[in-house]
Amino acid sequence: MKYSWNVANEALRLIPPGIGAFREVAKSFTYGRFMFPKGMKMHNWITPATNKNPQYHPDPEKFDPTRFDGRGPVPFAFVPFGGGPRIWPGNEYARVAVLVFMHHSGDKVQMGNGDP
């Protein structure tokens, strides 16, 4: 099951289910020449910027489930279900659901030798 989960993680890394979230600015601040007033809605955490960053994932366009062996990527370089205090509470359920789906999908496929 571990390798199956590595395959699922690699699929989520290449094609994430979401690309970020909206947050409300709690306190006005300035970043460079930009002013962000309190109450403004901001979109943050564009996951493709981290999921396909060669600094964290060498050869980012290649499908390679082995990159999740061992400790996997550095924290917050791959966050399919969020992270820290805002992690999605259903992440373990999603993991089981994905693995069960993969099992039943693979169970229905017959592998042949390639001859018609």
C-alpha positions in Angstrom: 0.0 0.0 0.0 2.9 2.4 0.6 3.9 2.4 -3.1 0.3 2.9 -4.0 0.2 6.0 -1.8 3.4 7.2 -3.4 1.7 6.9 -6.8 -1.3 8.8 -5.5 0.9 11.6 -4.1 2.8 11.9 -7.3 -0.5 12.2 -9.2 -1.7 14.9 -6.8 1.6 16.7 -7.1 1.4 16.8 -10.9 -2.3 17.7 -11.1 -3.4 19.2 -7.7 -7.1 19.2 -6.9 -7.0 22.9 -5.9 -4.5 25.7 -6.5 -4.9 27.8 -3.3 -7.4 29.4 -0.9 -8.7 32.8 -0.1 -7.9 34.4 3.2 -9.0 37.7 4.7 -6.3 40.2 5.7 -6.4 40.5 9.5 -4.3 43.7 9.8 -3.4 46.2 7.1 0.2 46.0 5.8 2.4 47.2 2.9 4.6 44.8 0.9 6.9 46.7 -1.5 4.7 49.3 -3.2 1.5 47.4 -2.6 -0.9 48.2 0.2 -3.2 45.4 1.6 -6.0 46.9 3.7 -7.7 45.0 6.6 -10.6 42.9 5.4 -9.3 42.5 1.8 -9.6 39.0 0.4 -6.4 37.5 -0.8 -5.7 34.4 -2.8 -2.6 32.6 -1.5 -0.5 29.4 -1.8 -0.4 28.6 -5.5 0.5 25.0 -5.2 1.8 24.5 -8.7 4.5 27.0 -7.7 5.8 24.6 -5.1 4.7 21.3 -6.6 6.6 21.9 -9.8 9.5 23.8 -8.3 12.8 22.1 -9.3 14.4 23.2 -6.0 12.1 20.8 -4.1 11.2 18.3 -6.8 14.1 17.5 -9.2 12.8 16.9 -12.8 9.3 18.2 -11.8 7.5 17.2 -15.0 8.5 13.5 -14.7 6.1 11.1 -13.0 8.3 9.5 -10.3 6.5 8.0 -7.3 9.9 7.1 -5.7 10.4 10.8 -4.7 8.0 10.1 -1.9 10.0 7.2 -0.5 11.6 7.8 2.9 10.9 11.2 4.4 9.5 12.6 1.1 9.8 16.3 0.2 10.6 19.1 2.6 7.6 20.4 4.7 5.2 22.6 2.8 6.8 21.7 -0.6 3.8 19.4 -1.2 0.5 20.1 0.5 -2.4 18.3 -1.2 -4.6 18.6 1.9 -3.1 21.8 3.4 -0.7 21.9 6.3 -0.1 23.1 9.8 -3.1 24.2 11.8 -5.2 24.6 8.7 -4.8 21.0 7.4 -8.0 19.5 6.1 -9.5 17.4 8.8 -10.6 14.7 6.3 -7.1 14.1 5.0 -6.8 10.6 6.4 -10.3 9.7 5.1 -9.2 11.0 1.7 -6.1 8.8 1.8 -8.1 5.7 2.5 -10.7 6.6 -0.1 -8.0 7.1 -2.8 -6.3 3.8 -1.9 -9.6 1.9 -2.0 -10.5 3.5 -5.3 -7.0 2.5 -6.7 -7.4 -1.1 -5.4 -10.9 -1.6 -7.0 -9.8 0.1 -10.2 -6.8 -2.1 -10.5 -8.8 -5.1 -9.5 -11.1 -4.7 -12.6 -8.2 -4.4 -15.1 -6.8 -7.5 -16.8 -3.2 -7.3 -17.8 -2.2 -9.1 -21.0 0.9 -9.7 -23.1 -0.1 -7.0 -25.6 -1.5 -9.3 -28.3 -5.0 -8.4 -29.5 
